[in-house]
């Protein structure tokens, strides 16, 4: 790797419903790839927390991460974390859950709208009208930013992975420039980070989430806290395209990326 301080703060283990490998295996592989810092951030979907046993996911993922940290001490920095999905749909529960664990980093994310499927499962073919869904999605993204009980906002343009990437539909993102600015300014005001998620590089859409234009806009508005994550669910995706993300960050005026330890931000030089 051409960069020395590679961090991957968005990864999933077998404790996520879509994960595949134990935390120890993921962290061992990350160390072999010369990744300096990894965060284990398994899914905690708050709208279905007890119904789908995410309470058990939280307990097991946290324990697995601590065990991996002990085994691999001195080889890689391993951070405890969680990806809290749809937290603003039940703020009281979300805050209760986050108070139960001594996390290093909490990711805020939205994968589905209330009472609707994950965008991943939706069919955007034919004459399907998707703008009302995107209108509502960015409304909830803003609500997440305002809630601010998390550390970094994940994959801001998540639905585009599927609308554009999988179904090749054209999306006029100009209609969302105002609310995206409001989201970014709210993150800055609340001292919450923006995530540069690299999963899109290895998906049909071919660009990260958010893309370079939004990262550049975030920096122009005064944003300083930028985390980077691969969103890896397989060992082969650990650290994937992190260097491309660093290139984008540098090109947009960032001299460092951010890691979180005990929910506090630390700046790591991009070098």
C-alpha positions in Angstrom: 0.0 0.0 0.0 1.3 3.5 -0.9 -0.2 5.0 2.3 1.1 4.1 5.7 -1.9 4.8 7.9 -4.6 2.7 6.4 -7.8 2.6 8.5 -11.0 0.7 7.9 -13.8 1.8 10.2 -16.8 0.0 8.6 -16.7 -3.8 8.6 -19.1 -6.6 9.3 -18.5 -10.1 10.8 -20.6 -13.2 11.0 -22.6 -11.5 13.7 -24.2 -9.3 11.0 -27.1 -11.0 9.1 -25.1 -10.4 5.9 -21.6 -11.1 7.3 -19.6 -14.2 6.7 -16.5 -14.5 8.9 -15.7 -14.4 12.6 -14.3 -11.1 14.0 -11.0 -12.8 14.7 -10.6 -13.9 11.1 -11.6 -10.5 9.8 -9.1 -8.8 12.1 -6.3 -11.3 11.3 -6.8 -10.7 7.6 -6.8 -7.0 8.1 -3.5 -7.2 9.9 -2.0 -9.3 7.1 -3.1 -6.6 4.7 -1.1 -4.0 6.8 -4.3 -2.2 7.8 -3.3 -0.2 10.9 -6.8 0.3 12.5 -10.0 -1.7 12.0 -13.4 -1.1 13.6 -15.9 -4.0 13.8 -19.3 -2.4 13.2 -21.9 -5.1 12.9 -25.5 -4.2 12.1 -27.9 -3.1 14.8 -31.2 -2.4 13.1 -33.2 -0.4 15.6 -36.6 -0.7 14.0 -36.4 -4.5 14.5 -34.0 -4.6 17.5 -35.8 -7.2 19.6 -37.9 -8.8 16.9 -34.9 -9.9 14.9 -32.6 -10.5 17.9 -30.2 -7.6 17.3 -29.8 -7.5 21.1 -28.0 -10.8 20.8 -26.0 -9.5 17.8 -24.9 -6.5 19.9 -23.8 -8.7 22.8 -21.9 -11.3 20.7 -20.3 -8.8 18.3 -19.0 -6.7 21.2 -17.6 -9.8 23.0 -16.0 -11.1 19.8 -14.3 -7.8 19.1 -12.8 -7.7 22.6 -11.6 -11.2 22.3 -10.0 -10.5 18.9 -8.3 -7.4 20.3 -6.7 -9.5 23.1 -5.4 -12.2 20.7 -4.0 -9.6 18.2 -2.6 -7.1 20.6 0.4 -5.3 19.1 -0.5 -6.4 15.6 -3.4 -4.2 14.7 -5.6 -1.7 16.5 -9.1 -3.1 16.9 -12.0 -0.8 17.7 -15.3 -1.8 19.1 -18.3 -0.4 17.1 -21.7 -0.8 15.7 -23.7 0.3 12.7 -27.0 1.6 14.1 -29.5 1.4 11.3 -32.6 3.6 11.4 -31.8 4.8 14.9 -34.1 7.8 14.6 -37.1 5.6 14.1 -36.8 4.8 17.9 -34.5 7.3 19.5 -35.2 6.2 23.1 -34.3 2.6 22.4 -31.3 3.6 20.4 -29.9 5.7 23.2 -30.6 3.0 25.7 -28.7 0.4 23.6 -25.7 2.7 23.0 -25.5 3.3 26.7 -25.0 -0.5 27.3 -21.6 -0.8 25.5 -18.3 1.0 25.7 -18.0 1.5 22.0 -15.1 3.2 20.3 -17.2 4.2 17.3 -20.9 4.3 16.4 -22.0 4.6 12.8 -25.4 6.1 11.9 -27.1 4.7 8.9 -30.4 4.4 7.1 -31.0 1.4 4.8 -34.8 1.5 4.5 -37.7 3.9 5.0 -40.3 3.2 7.7 -42.4 0.1 6.8 -40.4 -0.4 3.6 -37.8 -2.9 2.5 -34.1 -2.1 2.4 -33.3 -0.2 -0.8 -31.1 -3.2 -1.7 -34.2 -5.3 -2.2 -36.3 -2.8 -4.1 -37.1 -3.0 -7.8 -36.4 0.3 -9.6 -37.0 -1.0 -13.1 -39.6 0.2 -15.6 -41.7 3.2 -14.7 -41.1 2.9 -10.9 -41.1 6.5 -9.5 -38.2 6.7 -7.1 -38.1 10.5 -6.3 -40.7 10.3 -3.5 -38.5 7.6 -1.9 -35.4 9.7 -2.2 -37.2 12.8 -0.9 -38.1 10.8 2.2 -34.7 9.2 2.5 -32.9 12.5 2.6 -35.5 13.8 5.1 -34.5 11.0 7.4 -30.8 11.5 6.8 -31.2 15.1 8.0 -33.1 13.8 11.1 -30.2 11.5 11.7 -27.7 14.3 11.5 -29.8 16.4 13.9 -30.0 13.5 16.4 -26.2 13.3 16.6 -25.9 10.4 19.0 -23.5 8.7 16.6 -20.0 9.4 15.5 -20.0 9.2 11.7 -22.8 9.2 9.1 -22.6 6.2 6.8 -23.0 6.1 3.0 -25.0 9.3 2.6 -26.1 8.4 -0.9 -26.9 4.7 -0.2 -30.0 4.3 -2.4 -28.0 5.4 -5.5 -26.0 2.1 -5.3 -29.1 0.4 -6.5 -31.2 3.1 -8.4 -28.2 4.1 -10.5 -25.8 1.2 -10.1 -28.1 -1.8 -10.5 -31.0 -0.4 -12.5 -29.1 2.3 -14.5 -31.7 5.0 -13.8 -30.8 8.6 -14.2 -31.1 10.6 -10.9 -31.1 14.5 -10.9 -29.2 15.0 -7.7 -29.5 18.8 -8.2 -32.9 18.6 -6.6 -31.2 17.5 -3.3 -28.3 19.9 -3.2 -30.1 22.1 -0.6 -31.0 19.3 1.8 -27.5 17.7 1.4 -25.9 21.0 2.3 -28.2 21.1 5.4 -27.2 17.6 6.3 -23.5 18.5 5.9 -23.8 21.7 7.9 -25.7 19.9 10.6 -22.9 17.3 10.9 -20.4 20.1 11.1 -22.4 22.0 13.8 -22.8 18.8 15.9 -19.1 17.8 15.4 -20.1 14.5 13.8 -18.1 12.9 11.0 -19.0 12.1 7.5 -18.1 8.7 6.2 -16.5 8.1 2.8 -17.7 4.6 2.1 -15.7 2.7 -0.5 -18.2 -0.2 -1.3 -19.4 1.6 -4.4 -16.0 1.2 -6.1 -16.6 -2.6 -6.2 -20.3 -2.4 -7.1 -21.9 -1.5 -10.5 -22.2 2.2 -9.6 -18.4 2.5 -9.6 -18.1 5.4 -7.2 -18.0 5.8 -3.4 -20.8 7.0 -1.2 -20.9 9.9 -1.1 -19.0 10.8 -4.2 -16.1 13.2 -4.7 -18.4 16.2 -5.3 -20.2 15.8 -1.9 -16.9 15.2 -0.1 -15.5 18.4 -1.7 -18.7 20.3 -0.7 -18.4 19.0 2.8 -14.8 20.3 3.0 -15.8 23.7 1.4 -18.5 24.1 4.1 -15.9 23.6 6.8 -16.1 19.9 7.4 -13.0 18.4 9.1 -14.1 15.0 10.4 -13.9 12.3 7.7 -13.9 8.6 8.3 -13.2 5.9 5.7 -14.6 2.4 5.6 -14.8 -0.4 3.1 -18.1 -1.8 4.3 -16.5 -5.2 4.0 -18.6 -8.3 4.6 -15.9 -10.6 3.2 -12.2 -10.8 4.1 -11.2 -10.0 0.5 -12.9 -6.6 0.8 -11.1 -5.5 3.9 -9.3 -2.2 3.1 -10.7 -2.3 -0.5 -10.2 1.0 -2.3 -9.3 2.8 0.9 -6.3 4.3 -0.9 -8.7 5.6 -3.6 -10.6 7.2 -0.8 -7.4 8.8 0.6 -6.7 10.1 -2.9 -10.2 11.7 -2.9 -9.7 13.1 0.6 -6.4 14.7 -0.3 -7.8 16.1 -3.5 -10.6 17.7 -1.6 -8.3 19.4 0.8 -8.2 17.0 3.8 -4.8 16.4 5.3 -6.0 13.7 7.7 -8.7 11.2 8.2 -10.5 10.6 11.5 -10.6 7.6 13.8 -12.7 7.3 17.0 -11.5 5.8 20.3 -13.9 5.8 23.2 -16.2 7.9 21.0 -13.6 10.7 20.7 -12.2 11.8 17.3 -8.5 11.6 16.6 -6.8 12.9 13.4 -4.5 10.5 11.5 -2.3 12.1 8.8 -2.8 10.9 5.3 0.7 10.0 4.4 
